[in-house]
Amino acid sequence: LMTAIEGLHGDDAIMALADAYREYAVRHPELYRTILAVHHMSNDKLVKQTYMVAEPFMQVLGDYGLTETEKRHWQRILRSHPLSRR
């Protein structure tokens, strides 16, 4: 995901990130479902690792002047349905 947004900002970065995330979900559907379910698990180490998935979204959303709370909400929205675009 970080590679997909390298050197990009704003809308271009959002679109590149969305495309990369969707491609990952299509190629690895079971792992994608697992990542979404991790926040319901009690394994703290695994939960912390999944925060790495959100980081590129938070970085890109920083271009829009959003608060931390707004960025958290928007990254959840952007990551919620990667298969719906196609």
N, C-alpha and C positions, 0 to 999 in steps of 0.2 A: 504494500500500500504506500509506503513512504517513497519507493522508487517511482510509482505512478505519478506522484505529485511533485517530483523534483523539478525545481525551476518554474513551477506554475503557481498562479495566484488567482483568487477570486473564482469566478464562474468556471474558468478553464480547469482549475484545480478540482473543483467540486465534480465536474463531469468526468475527469480522468479518474478520480477516486471512486466515483459511483461505478464506472465501467470495470475497474479492477476488482472492486468488491463483489460485483455481480458475477464476474467471470470466476472468481474464487468459489462463490456459492454454487455455481453451476457445476464446476469441476469436482467439488468436494461437498456434496449436499449433506452427508451425515456429519462431517466435521463442522460445517456451518451450523447445523441444528444444535450440535453439542455446545458450540460457542455461545449461542443464544440462551441455552439452558443453564450455563455455568453459574449465573447469579443466584440460582435456586439451590446450589450445592453448598456443602459445608467445608469444602477443601479451600482454605484461604490462599494457598500457594497457586492453585489453578485459577481462582478468581482474580488474583493480582496479575497473572499472565494475560488474562483476557482484556485487561485495561489497555494493553499494547494495541489491540485492535481499534480502540476508540481514539488513540492518540493522533493518528493522521487526520481524522475528522476534526478533532479539537484544534489542531494546527491550522487547517484550511479555514475553519470557521472564524479564526482570529482575524482574518482579512475583512470581516464584516462589522467590526466594532460592537460585537455582542458581549454581554456579561458572561461570566463563567457559568451561571445557571442557564442562561439562554443557549450557550454553546452545548452544554450537556443535553438539554432537551432536543436541540436540532440534530446532534450526532445520533441520538436514539432514533429520531424520525428517519434520518438518511440511511441508517443501518437496518431498519425494520423490515423492509420488503425489497431485497435486491433483485428478485426475479420478476417483479411486476412491470418493468420497463419494456420487456420484449414479449 
